[in-house]
Amino acid sequence: MPAHREPLIVAGHEVQPGKSKRFEIPVAVLSTGTPVSIPVTVIHGAHPGPKLLISAAIHGDEINGVEIVRQILADSGPKTLRGSIVAVPVLNVFGYLMGSRYLPDRRDLNRSFPGSAKGSLASQMAHLFLSKLVSHADFAIDLHTGSGGRTNLPQIRANLGHEPTRQAAMAFGAPIVIQARLRANSYRAVAASRGLPILLYEGGEAHRFDRESIRVGVEGIWRVMAHLGMRLSHQEPYVPLPFVASETTWIRTSRGGVLHCAAHPGDMVQAGELLGRTTDIYGKTRSRIVAPWSGMIIGMACNPLVTRGDGVLHVARRASDGVEPRT
């Protein structure tokens, strides 16, 4: 072990080089007197390298990331690791316990950054996460799924105008990489404002494990770790260059009914192509679903019973198709 390798101190817990440690960061106490804490695992590699923060379930019902983190930790040995992993398998512990996207007061934790030590529960949790964990990171990956009854093709959303972030996004190997705008008060927006390169991974849907999305997420994190020089001895399967998108849009129904889709996530479509229709319960067509531009389907509604204005198919447009990426 290199003599100059120092212990890593995270949230007051010291982890020696070549060791791992699990601990919890206290958040609140329930009315029953039961304490609620954020679980953390730190793997401090025996060799120097970057500090990678991996977080999941910032929305408590998005559980694919919980399994992705479990698999990454199970196969990350501190003796051979170059750098350190700080892993948070469940950030929104309240939502996770309730099977909810939100906190008990219906606030969205991912719209509560940078937070405050004296604000609402969401604000305090955001502040705690930033001050105790994000402050240690050199790179971050945040794991999500589709929400609101929708499923997502495995995808990376990132600021492709930032070169270190772009390189890592391409190394991840997801089917599609999206130049995604920063949402105000989100974890990604605040991390980016502090100069922290961050990838947001989306795959599958809420409330359930999706085997393919989990596989892509695990292999993608291994590739990013190899790109960062953290993992040198393992080669993930080769993947072709991803579809790089400059913008996306949801196709919305003009009339309610029963949705019948001919296109699904991963399909390439052409502008004006008929992608599906809505019918009444007897099968009479009520509206047609048409592609607004040429691109790739990256998400869709899971529930076939739709109301006027519902988003039913999410379409991404390639960055080179005559448009500039949005920041």
Buried (B, 14 or more C-beta within 10 A) or exposed (E): EEEEBEEBEBBEBEBBBBBBBEBBBEBBEEEEEEEBEBBBBBBBBBBBBBBBBBBBBBBBBBBBBBBBBBBBBEEBBBEBBBBBBBBBBBBBBBBBEBEBBBBBEEBBBBBBBBBEEEEBBBBBBBBBBBEBBBEBBBBBBBBBBBBEEBBBBBBBBBBBEBEEBBBBBBBBBBBBBBBBBBEEBBBBBBBBEEEBBBBBBBBBBBEEBBEEBBBBBBBBBBBBBBBBEBBEEEEBEEBEEBBBBBBBBBBBBEBBBBBEBEBEBEBEBEEEBEBBBBBEEEEEEBBEBBBBBBBBBBBBBEEBEBEEEBBBBBBBBBBEEEBEBBE
